[in-house]
Amino acid sequence: MAKQIDKYALITGASSGIGLEFARQLAQRGYPLIIVSNEDKINDCARQLHEQHHVIVHPLVRDLGTQLAPRELYDYCHAQGWEVEVLVNNAGVYHDRDILNDSEAFTSLILNLHVYTPAMLCYLFGQDMRERKHGYILNVCSVTSKIAGQRLGTYGSTKAFLSSFTRALHIELKPLDINVLDLSPGAVDTGLFNIRPWMTKAGKYLGIITTPQNLVRRGLRALFHGRSKITVPAVFWHILCFIIMLVPTCVLRLVRRLGWF
């Protein structure tokens, strides 16, 4: 059984996929957990994590897609006396639609989840970490932060903000023994993309798609070793993003006009 650690790890979007895997692997490291989701099943996740890893787990049902949410979450944790040593900003939504085809409600949601909420949680919990001169923050960004492409306009742009914000925060806080990491996933086998099983299998074999377990394992290793950014999987997505960045806008407009993508 892992050694119990007094300080907490807080993970947002922890009821499934990457967020739940962060909770599992941090529990394996002995961290008591604060797991946050807008889904009631977070309570079942908490029971399973406690039974499997014998750590304290506090489930919180919170809608993080509002501008009141970060302060309310921080104040609640502070009132409970929960000292957060590891903050994982994972909550988010994915889509691939034209910007103006999104509803106003969804546009507000994605801006809050990818920009306002993680930035404010970094700010609020970062104040405590700065006072203690120790802590870890991991922001789940995306390789799409490098791609200004159609149907990814809002998603990629919000992740671009988060990536830039994370880099600046890393530089500011590293001298205080606080590490801030940009974890930028490519394709991850979470069922989010509705890819056919044989394509997923082929993608894993070719190193294009990774598993949540591998992504989180590499992300936490990078976080605790003081790195500022890691892309998983790396080689294919670095090459693809580099190529896309070289494509002139006029060519992308032609591709759209012809209906090729």
Secondary structure, DSSP 8 states (H G I E B T S, - for coil): -----SSEEEEES-SSHHHHHHHHHHHHTT--EEEEESSTTHHHHHHHHHHHH---EEEEE---SSTTHHHHHHHHHHHHT--EEEEEE---------GGGS-HHHHHHHHIIIIIHHHHHHHHHHHHHHHHT-EEEEEE--GGGG---TT-HHHHHHHHHHHHHHHHHHHHHGGGTEEEEEEEE-EESSSTT---HHHHHHHHHTTSEE-HHHHHHHHHHHHHTT-SEEEES-HHHHHHHHHHHHS-HHHHHHHHHHT--
